[in-house]
Amino acid sequence: MAFLLKSMRPHFRFARMLSALRLLALAVALAVGMGAGHAAQNRQVQVSGRVYVRLGDWARANQFTPKWLVKDKTLQYSNRNTTLVFTLTGGDRRDARINGVRVLLALPIHYEKGIAYISQLDLERTIAPILSPRRNAPGIKVKTICLDAGHGGKDPGFRVGAHEEQKYTLLLALELRDQLTQAGFNVVMTRTSDTYVALENRVEQARRRGADLFVSLHFNAFSDSRVQGIETYCCTPSGATSSNAGGQGSTAWVPGNRHNDKSVLLAYHVQKSLVKHLSAQDRGVKRARYQVLRDATVPAVLVEGGFMSNAADRKRILDPAGRKTMARGIVEGIKAYQRAVGG
């Protein structure tokens, strides 16, 4: 019996030690949890009913270093791989740049008493999808692209002199089809001639024909002929108004929001590539509830490939060589998106 008790003592000591360690671990976990909750509470504010977080807290947690470009106006955060620039005052507070590409935030930055806040919506639906893309599930490939040449038939789009938008969106789509095919993609088109296609039928064609991405092609026009540059739109996330709505209009969920993260990632890469290939003015990744975006059943973007009302942009739009370069930019943007999602 004495031998048995003696042999059990180390086990009793080990059990007591293990119990103490478990209690210590539990206490530490509780303390950390309380501290994290307290920190999260401190860095959150409500702005017009929206949840915002301290931009500096988020940046430090992700190892970004701050730098004022213009004190109390423009703030830069950078790490090894990424540079972010935010407009805090004196301009459009939705204006941000991600690795040099202009991206309009869904909600404006809030700057108060020397502290910048960014909406939780933008962290989740603008910043994260671009900086940390969600990979496709195994076996899911980006193979079939639906090209939508804007307007057509009884809908000519913008008309500048004798030039109608519908003609040049189709010419761009045909050039883009050829380049995508050469790059190994399957391509389907909503129209291949000067015919009218209802907006709902354009989206339905993409669904019915098994497209993995939807790319709608358009050109801009404006009363001020000095305005120029490239814009790429994706669907406005639920809880925000569209970029050109001036803070007014719907904030409702729409079917295209199922693909928010992939659509903004696609828009980012297409915009980045187009601006680079064309050496064009970067008017940014923007949000809209255009029907072909709000009803899309796959990741979708709408490209505004320049202003027909601007002489420099118009020259590129009308020129086959200019459209070829534009198509190359879109192809490279799609390929960059494909690499990002692993498809």
PyMOL commands that set and color helices and strands:
alter all, ss='L'
color gray80, all
select helices_A, chain A and resi 2-43+55-61+120-131+165-182+199-208+255-278+291-294+311-318+320-341
alter helices_A, ss='H'
color red, helices_A
select strands_A, chain A and resi 44-47+50-54+65-70+74-78+83-87+95-98+101-104+110-112+115-119+144-149+159-160+163-164+186-189+213-220+230-235+282-288+300-307
alter strands_A, ss='S'
color yellow, strands_A
deselect
rebuild
show_as cartoon
